[in-house]
C-alpha cells in the first residue's frame, strides 16, 4: 500500500507533519481531514514500504500550488488594503501569522483575492518569509510594499508596519482619486470637441460643397482650407487613424524601454505646468513613506532604500540614490538631499535639517507630506478651474471657425450677383 508524507495545519494554526498509508491520494486526504487537520502538502513515496523507486524519486503534490482564480485574475487595490489592515489587526491581537492568513483567505471578498491570500499562506507555511512569499506575486504586491514588509519582519514590528502600509495605501488612493477626478472633466470636453469637429468635417461640410460648386466664383481662403481638410478626413481618415494607432503602439513600446522611460520622465519634469506638480507628488510620497518607516523603527538608510522606490519617477529615484550613498558615509539627510533640487525646495530642506537636529524627523516628514498634499490639491483645483473655460474656448473656436468659413461664400455670392 502506498505511503504518504503529509504536512497539515491544526485548528490553532500550528503545523503538523507525519506519514500514513492509503490506497490512493484521495483516501490519504480523507484520512488527514478525519484527524481534524487541513492538508497543505502531500507527498507520495513510490516503492514498497515507503522506499523510493528505482530512480530514487519522490512524487509530491503541493496544495499550495492550486489557485482558485485564473492567471488573469487580479486583486483590486481595495482588497489589498483590507487584507493589509486586517492582517495588521490580527497580528497585533496575538494571532499567529499562519492562522491569520487562513482567516483572511477564508473571508476574502473575491475568488482572486482568496486564491492569492491562500498562495501566500501556503508559501509561509512551507517555511518562506512573508515578504519573500509576497514577492512571488509582483502584480499584487508592489516592490515598495514587499520592502516595507521585509523591514517589519526584520525589526520585529510587522503589525505596526502593516498598519502604516494600509494608511499609506488609503492616502495614496485618495490623492490619485483627486487627480483622476480633476482630469476627468477636461478629458470629456476634449473628446466631445474632437467628435464634433469630425462630425462637421465628414457630414456637415460635404453638404455645402455641392452648393459651393455652382457658385462659379472663387471661394474664400478660409473656406478652401476647411473644405480641403474635410476631403482629407473623408478620403484618408481611416488610413490616418491606422497610422496613429501604429504610432501610438511604437511610442508606447519605446516608453516601456529603460531609455525611453527615462527620456519621457525627464521631459515631464521639465514641462512648465506639469513638471512641478509631478515633483510635488513624488516628494509627498517619498516624505510620507520615509516618515512612516522611521516612525515604525526602521533605520534611516534602510528606510531611504525603501522610500525611494515609492517615488515613481526614475530620474528622481537616481537623484535620491546618490543621496543615500552620502548618508551612508555619515552626511546629514538634509545636506545629502540638497542635490535633488527638482524634488526638494530650500524650505523643505531647512525643515528636514531642523527636524534632524531636534530628533523628530519622522513626524516632520509626515507633516511635510500632509502640507504638500494639501497644496497639491489646491493647485489641481486651480488647474481644473483654468482648464475648463480654456477647453470650452477651444471648442467654440473650432466650431466657430468652421461655421464662419461656411458662411463666407454666401457673402461672396452676393457680391458676385451684384
ABEGO torsion letter per residue (X at the ends): XBBBBBBBBBAAGBBBBBBBBBABAAAAAAAAAAAGBBBABBBBBBEBGGBBBAAGBBBBBBAAABBABBAABBBBAAAAAAAAAAAAAAAAAGBBAAAAAAAAAAABABAAAAAAAAAAAAAAAAGBBAAAAAAABAAABBAAAAAAAAAAAAAGBAAAAAAAAAAAAAAAAAAAAAAAAAAAAAAAAAAAAAAAAAAAAAAAAAAAAAAAAAAGBBBBAAAAAAAAAAAAAAAAAAAAAAAAAAAAAAAAAAAABAAAAAAAAAAAAABAAAAAAAAAAAAAAAAAAAAAAAAAGBBAAAAAAAAAAAAGBAAAAAAAAAAAAAAAAGBBAAAAAAABAAABBAAAAAAAAAAAAAGAAAAAAAAAAAAAAAAAAAAAAAAAAAAAAAAAAAAAAAAAAAAAAAAAAAAAAAAAAX
